[in-house]
Amino acid sequence: MIGKGAQGTMAGVEVLRVSSKSNPHAVAGAVAGIIRQGSCADVQVVGAGALNQAIKAVAIARGFVADTAIDIVCTPTFAEVAIDGEPRTALRLLIEDRAHERRPPAETA
């Protein structure tokens, strides 16, 4: 589930952890916001149910940003993560704009 402690930043890439109980529309909104800011999203999942929710979120996010001429793509890789102190194999979905245009985040005043 996306929530407190479930997201972070890793070298300019936003990290989102998705569970089988995550709302795909909420995840899609988070992904779309990250992509609109010119960053990449790193979605991490463990298990088939979590992967299902994450893939649905990617499809929904594509629709959210379609009117802005952003075409998001997703690249899957494996990662080792610790859950309750136990090592687990996770899937990581790197989600980014197909054009690979990195825009600097908007400056805050």
N, C-alpha and C positions, 0 to 999 in steps of 0.2 A: 504494500500500500504506500502511496506517496503520503508522507506526513513528516512530523517532527523527527529529525535525525535520519530521514530517508533520502535526503538529497544533499549534495555537496558540490564542490568545485574541484576539478582535477586538471591542472595546467590549462586553464581557460576553457575546459570542457565541463558542462554541467552534468553531474551524475545523478540519475534517477533510479531508484530501486523499485521494481514493480512486483507485486505478488498476485496470486490467483484471485484475490479479493479486491484488487485495484479496479477503480472505475475507469474504463478505457477513454471516456470523454474527458475526464479530469486529467489523465495522463497526456492525452492528445493536446489539451489546452496548454499544459506545461511545455510540451515539446514544441508546439507552434510558437509560443512566446520566446523560447530560447533561440529557435531558428530565426525568427524575425529580428532578434537583437544581433544577428550575425555570428552567433556561437554554434557549437555542435552539442548535441545531447548524447550522453552515453547511458543507455538504458540497460540495467543489469537485472537478470532474471535467473531463478533457480526453479526448475520444474516445468512440466508441460502446461499446467494451468496458467502459470505466470507468463510463459512465452505466448500463449494464446491471447491474453489480455494486452500484452505489449504489441503484438502484431496488429491487433485490432486498433490500438491507439495510433500506430504509424499510419494506417490507412485513413483514419479519421483526421489526423493532423494534416495529411496531404490535402484533404478537402478544405481545411481551415486556412491554409496558406495559398491555395490555388489562385485566388483573385489578386495576389500580389506578385504573380509570375515566379514564385519560388517553387522549385521542383525538388522535394526532399527524397533522399535515398537512404537506405539502411544497409550497413555492412556488418554481418555477424562474425564474431570471434569468440573464443573460449577464454575464460579467466578463472583463476583460483581465488575464492573468497572464503572468509571465516564466518561461520554462523554458529553462535553459541560456543565459540572456541574450537569448533570442528572445521577442518578444511573441506570445502565443497567446490565442485566445478559449476561455474555459472556460464550463461551465455551473455555476451555483451553485444548490444546493437548500437553501433555508431551511427547516429542520424545526423545528416548534414544536407545542405543545399547542394544539388548536383553541380551547380556552377562553381562550387568551392570558393565563392566570394566571401572573404572574411571582412566584414565591416566592423569597425571598432564600436564598442557599446556606446550608447548615448551618454554624454557627460551629464553628471548631476550638478546642479548649482548649489 
